[in-house]
Amino acid sequence: MDEIIASLVGRVQSHRGNWRELASDAKVSYSWLAKFGQGHIPNPTHNTVRRLQTALDAREPAAQ
C-alpha cells in the first residue's frame, strides 16, 4: 500500500466512531469509508482521496 494511502487509512482509523459524519463530509458512502478504513481499498481515486483529506483536515487541529 502506498505511503500516502497508508497514512490516510491511519487518519481515518483515528476517527472511528465518527465515520458516518466523516463519510458525509467527504461525500463518500459510509460503506466505502468503512472498507477504506479497514485497508480493503488499496487504490482509491484521486478525487476521493482529496475529498477525504479535506474532510479530515477540517476535523483535525493544525500541527504546530
C-alpha positions in Angstrom: 0.0 0.0 0.0 1.3 3.5 -0.9 2.6 5.6 2.0 0.1 8.4 1.4 -2.8 5.9 1.4 -1.5 4.1 4.4 -1.2 7.5 6.3 -4.8 8.4 5.2 -6.1 5.0 6.4 -4.5 5.7 9.8 -6.1 9.1 10.0 -9.5 7.6 9.1 -9.0 4.9 11.8 -8.3 7.6 14.4 -11.9 8.9 13.7 -13.6 5.5 14.3 -16.9 6.2 15.9 -17.4 9.3 13.7 -17.3 7.6 10.4 -20.8 8.4 9.4 -20.2 12.1 9.8 -16.8 11.9 8.2 -18.3 10.0 5.2 -20.9 12.7 4.8 -18.3 15.5 5.0 -16.1 13.7 2.4 -19.1 12.9 0.2 -18.4 9.1 0.2 -20.7 6.4 1.5 -20.3 5.0 5.0 -19.7 1.6 3.4 -16.8 2.9 1.3 -15.3 4.7 4.2 -15.5 1.6 6.4 -13.8 -0.5 3.8 -11.1 2.1 3.2 -10.6 2.5 7.0 -10.0 -1.3 7.2 -7.5 -1.2 4.4 -9.7 -3.0 1.8 -9.5 -0.3 -0.8 -5.8 0.0 -1.7 -6.2 2.2 -4.8 -8.9 4.9 -4.3 -9.4 7.6 -7.0 -7.5 10.9 -6.7 -10.7 12.9 -6.2 -11.9 10.7 -3.4 -8.5 11.0 -1.6 -8.6 14.8 -1.9 -12.2 15.0 -0.5 -11.3 12.7 2.3 -8.1 14.7 3.1 -10.1 17.9 3.1 -12.7 16.4 5.4 -10.0 15.1 7.8 -8.1 18.4 7.7 -11.3 20.2 8.8 -11.7 17.8 11.8 -8.1 17.8 13.0 -6.2 20.7 14.6 -3.4 22.0 12.5 0.1 20.8 13.5 2.1 23.4 15.2 
